[in-house]
Amino acid sequence: MPASTASIELVRLRKSYGPVEVLRGVDLEFRAGEVHALLGANGAGKSTLLGCLSGAVRPTSGSIVVDGQAFQGFAPREALDAGISIIYQHFQLAPTLSVSDNVFLGDEIRTQSSLLDRRKQRAATSDVLQRINLNISPDALVEDLSVGEQQGVEIARSVRREPRLLILDEPTAALGKHEVEALLALVRRLAHDLGVAVVYVTHLLGEVMDVADRVTILREGQVLWTRERNDVVIADIVEAISPGALSVHRSGERSASSARLASFEGFRTAFCGPLDLDVREGEIIGVYGMLGSGRTDLLETIAGARSGWEGKLRLGEADLDHGSVAQAMAAGVALVASDRISQSLFPSLTAIENLMMPHYPQVSRLWRNVRKEHRVFAETARKLHLNPPSPETAGGAFSGGNAQKLMLGRWLAGLSDVRLLLLDEPTQGVDIGSRAKIYELLRAFTEERPGRAVIFATSDPEEALALADRIAILINGQLEHVVEPTIEEAQLLSLAQTIEVDHRQLALRSAP
Ligand SMILES: Nc1ncnc2c1ncn2[C@@H]1O[C@H](COP(=O)(O)OP(=O)(O)OP(=O)(O)O)[C@@H](O)[C@H]1O
């Protein structure tokens, strides 16, 4: 491993939005050849800090020092020129173009007569793919690749520019277990063999212990500490991110009711089924499966967001036949979707409007009880540790994890008679302390009134085991096993394993 040298330094970096100070004098150094995990609770300021590095956010004061030269902030192009590259959760690839066209997108190699020099681009792409040990053809179309391979293309695109600093923002959210392992190995290689300074942002602490060389905790816009990975244990990190979170334990034994709340008989969606399952009153069912197993298709169909299901779905005494989200909600079925930003959040509406949105149709505008709305908002914000707990903040100004809490709050606020609550990846992007809190709230949701149940889908085995009363394992759209959460994580993983699937086939089959 090359000797650690400061590659990029942040000096007294500050960022305010109006009166709100989000970064409060951050001093931090990222070193060549090192993976630096940047951690913190939702709203601690991680994305804002990354935005300052990538040129998306202009710091209010302070500087970013690259090779001894101090910058007061970057335009995005300047950040690239300074050797800073960022890979977002949502890939920025052109799916219908080849791998090498994507690697050179926006920075094409031209012949003397200004034509695209595909031959050179192809050769250079092969070279980069080889350097990072990725076995993909430069000619493959991006849309034909698996999600993990697509992420590899994103990384190849960054590596081609020979970055000094590579930032990965929650990079494993969309990946299956094997793809996560491959990514972590690649991240280590980039730092240790190619000498890149890597900044790794995540809420998944297992990954931190696996991949980081140093760890920084950001709390309320300031560095709490930076330590060598070998000098910390997970408990130190949890306590630093969310003080007191370690004392939140699973609340006593849950007593299963024998009464049936919902039942699926020969339930078949475009991709899943036939599915036969009874859900008991008060029960939390976890649907666990790999990427492409059909989890999202199943939940969205039950919630009326995808049409065309067959078979029988009973809730209480009623046979449901809904074909829209509104009809499903009227029957007592609600969904918190996984991609909250594009599917549920209204960025320009206020927090309170976002919370109340699904409930407005039941209340005439004239008869709205504004005082009650504010009371409900304050109570929900407190329960969910929403940050900031302010009703007037725009939806788009919340950090990722806080936006998720707001979406959950819609259904946990007790404003409507939801009986079957569906959640797709309920704590993706949510910090470790808030995650435990959300589990508590979901349990309370099923316990505080009879006739309620939760079905959540997750790709995280720890989440399935921590939250579910029973776990339904989905493989290629088929319900293969229903198990108790007392099984070992390794067992759960092996039950959900499938042969490598062709993702393109799956995409075609799952199209409505
Ligand atoms: N455009 C904005 N206007 C006002 N406040 C903002 C804006 N963008 C971010 N904030 C506030 O800055 C704080 C830090 O947000 P940031 O997104 O950096 O947090 P984070 O650590 O990345 O959180 P998460 O883990 O949830 O992604 C939050 O309180 C957020 O509400």
The ligand as a Tripos MOL2 file, in Angstrom:
@<TRIPOS>MOLECULE
LIG
   31    33     1     0     0
SMALL
NO_CHARGES

@<TRIPOS>ATOM
      1 N1        -31.5180   22.8530    0.2800 N.pl3     1 LIG1
      2 C1        -31.6210   22.8030    1.6080 C.ar      1 LIG1
      3 N2        -32.2790   23.7580    2.2980 N.ar      1 LIG1
      4 C2        -32.3690   23.6990    3.6410 C.ar      1 LIG1
      5 N3        -31.8420   22.7130    4.4020 N.ar      1 LIG1
      6 C3        -31.1920   21.7310    3.7710 C.ar      1 LIG1
      7 C4        -31.0420   21.7130    2.3480 C.ar      1 LIG1
      8 N4        -30.3330   20.6130    2.0190 N.ar      1 LIG1
      9 C5        -30.0650   19.9670    3.1810 C.ar      1 LIG1
     10 N5        -30.5750   20.6520    4.2360 N.ar      1 LIG1
     11 C6        -30.4900   20.2680    5.6520 C.3       1 LIG1
     12 O1        -29.1520   19.9820    5.9420 O.3       1 LIG1
     13 C7        -29.0530   18.9600    6.9260 C.3       1 LIG1
     14 C8        -28.0380   17.9320    6.4710 C.3       1 LIG1
     15 O2        -28.5500   17.2210    5.3500 O.3       1 LIG1
     16 P1        -27.6950   16.1270    4.5810 P.3       1 LIG1
     17 O3        -28.5140   15.6850    3.4080 O.co2     1 LIG1
     18 O4        -26.3380   16.6520    4.3160 O.co2     1 LIG1
     19 O5        -27.6220   14.9710    5.6850 O.3       1 LIG1
     20 P2        -27.0510   13.4790    5.5710 P.3       1 LIG1
     21 O6        -26.0590   13.3330    6.6750 O.co2     1 LIG1
     22 O7        -26.5820   13.2180    4.1940 O.co2     1 LIG1
     23 O8        -28.3430   12.6050    5.9170 O.3       1 LIG1
     24 P3        -28.8760   11.1570    5.3510 P.3       1 LIG1
     25 O9        -28.0920   10.1260    6.0780 O.co2     1 LIG1
     26 O10       -30.3060   11.1390    5.7860 O.co2     1 LIG1
     27 O11       -28.7100   11.1580    3.8610 O.co2     1 LIG1
     28 C9        -30.4450   18.3950    7.1130 C.3       1 LIG1
     29 O12       -30.9760   18.8770    8.3160 O.3       1 LIG1
     30 C10       -31.2220   18.9440    5.9390 C.3       1 LIG1
     31 O13       -32.5580   19.1740    6.2830 O.3       1 LIG1
@<TRIPOS>BOND
     1     1     2 1
     2     2     3 ar
     3     2     7 ar
     4     3     4 ar
     5     4     5 ar
     6     5     6 ar
     7     6     7 ar
     8     6    10 ar
     9     7     8 ar
    10     8     9 ar
    11     9    10 ar
    12    10    11 1
    13    11    12 1
    14    11    30 1
    15    12    13 1
    16    13    14 1
    17    13    28 1
    18    14    15 1
    19    15    16 1
    20    16    17 2
    21    16    18 1
    22    16    19 1
    23    19    20 1
    24    20    21 2
    25    20    22 1
    26    20    23 1
    27    23    24 1
    28    24    25 2
    29    24    26 1
    30    24    27 1
    31    28    29 1
    32    28    30 1
    33    30    31 1
@<TRIPOS>SUBSTRUCTURE
     1 LIG1         1 GROUP 0 **** ****
